[in-house]
Each structure stands twice: as C-alpha cells, then as structure tokens.
Amino acid sequence: MATLPVFRWHLAPDGYATRRQLRARGLRPGGQDVAATLERPRRRRAPLVAHLYRVDLAKPVRPMTPAKWAALAAANGARRYCPQCRRDAGYVIPTSLGTCVPCAYPHPDDPSRSA
C-alpha cells in the first residue's frame, strides 16, 4: 500500500486541487481516489487536513436537468412553509425554531397567531 504525499498549507504543486477548487473550475473528482493531502499545522491540536485530487483526471460537472431543478425548487419551497400556521414565511424556517418567528414568539396582542 503506497502512502499519499503530504504537502504543507499553500505549498501544493500545480495539478492538485481540493473538491471546492475543482467545483470552482466546473469539475468534479469523477470517482478518482485522493491523490495527496494538504496539512495545516495548529498549536496543541491535530493539523487541519484537506484532500487533494488530480486536476487532469477530473471530469466536468454534470449539468442540472429540468427534473433536478424542479426537485430543488420543491425542496426549498417546502422549507419556507410553517408547519404550525401553514403560511409561507417568506424565508427559510430556522431548524432551531421549527416554526416561523411569529409562531415561535407570539405577540400577546395578536389574536391571529394564537395557538
């Protein structure tokens, strides 16, 4: 089993990129294994590690199909509806609240928001 090359932070040679860097170029790893690692040392803790992939073996990102666009729009739309008052909040409902802000913190003088 061969060990992976390890490079220090900001010292990786050309031809290697992280997933985010590949995505910024319109590429994806395309099933290739990790080619190298990048380490950023930290004091008194384990180093931060990033996986590097070879750019020459990367494949283009698959285009979004109309069905994928529709599914994404439906999923994002569902995140906007409050499960308590059944209204479109106009924003994505925070998962920490589980409901829209007016339902989570009802005003005592607002009879339309009473539970």
C-alpha positions in Angstrom: 0.0 0.0 0.0 1.5 3.3 -1.1 1.3 6.3 1.2 -0.1 9.6 0.0 2.1 12.6 -0.5 1.6 15.2 2.2 2.1 18.9 1.4 2.1 21.8 3.8 -0.5 24.5 3.6 -0.2 26.8 0.5 2.6 24.6 -0.9 0.8 22.1 -3.0 2.2 21.8 -6.6 0.1 22.7 -9.7 -2.1 19.9 -10.9 -3.8 19.2 -7.5 -7.0 20.7 -6.2 -9.5 20.3 -3.4 -13.1 19.5 -4.1 -14.1 23.1 -3.7 -11.3 24.2 -6.1 -12.4 21.6 -8.6 -16.0 22.8 -8.3 -15.0 26.4 -8.9 -13.4 25.3 -12.2 -16.5 23.4 -13.2 -15.0 20.0 -12.4 -15.6 17.1 -10.1 -13.3 14.3 -8.8 -15.1 11.8 -11.0 -14.5 8.7 -8.9 -10.8 9.1 -8.5 -9.1 8.3 -5.2 -7.5 11.0 -3.1 -4.1 11.8 -4.7 -2.5 13.7 -1.9 -3.2 15.5 1.4 -2.6 19.1 2.5 -1.9 19.8 6.1 -2.1 23.0 8.0 -0.3 22.8 11.4 -2.1 24.1 14.5 -0.7 24.7 18.0 -1.6 21.9 20.6 -4.1 20.3 18.2 -4.1 17.9 15.3 -3.4 19.6 11.9 -6.2 20.5 9.6 -6.2 18.1 6.6 -7.6 18.7 3.1 -7.8 16.0 0.4 -6.3 16.8 -3.0 -7.4 15.4 -6.3 -5.6 15.4 -9.6 -7.0 18.1 -12.0 -6.0 16.1 -15.1 -8.2 13.2 -14.0 -11.2 15.3 -13.0 -14.4 15.2 -15.0 -16.8 18.0 -15.9 -19.7 18.7 -13.5 -22.9 17.0 -14.7 -25.5 19.6 -15.8 -28.7 20.1 -13.9 -31.7 18.5 -15.6 -35.2 20.1 -15.6 -36.3 17.3 -13.1 -33.4 18.2 -10.8 -34.3 21.9 -10.9 -37.9 21.1 -10.1 -37.0 18.9 -7.2 -34.7 21.5 -5.8 -37.3 24.2 -6.1 -39.9 22.0 -4.4 -37.5 21.2 -1.5 -36.6 24.8 -1.0 -40.2 25.8 -1.2 -41.2 23.3 1.5 -38.6 24.8 3.8 -40.5 28.1 3.7 -43.9 26.9 5.0 -44.6 27.0 8.7 -45.9 23.7 10.0 -47.9 25.4 12.7 -49.7 28.3 10.9 -49.4 26.7 7.3 -48.3 30.0 5.8 -45.4 30.9 3.5 -43.0 32.7 5.9 -41.1 34.4 3.0 -37.8 32.9 4.3 -36.4 29.5 5.1 -37.8 28.4 8.5 -34.9 28.1 11.0 -34.5 24.5 12.1 -33.7 25.7 15.6 -37.2 27.1 15.9 -39.1 24.6 13.8 -41.8 27.2 13.1 -41.8 30.8 11.7 -40.7 33.5 14.0 -44.2 34.9 14.8 -45.3 31.4 15.8 -42.2 30.7 17.8 -42.5 34.0 19.7 -46.2 35.0 19.6 -47.1 38.6 20.5 -49.7 38.6 23.2 -51.9 41.2 21.4 -52.1 39.3 18.1 -55.2 37.1 18.1 -54.4 35.7 14.6 -51.3 33.9 15.9 -52.8 32.3 19.0 -52.3 28.6 19.3 
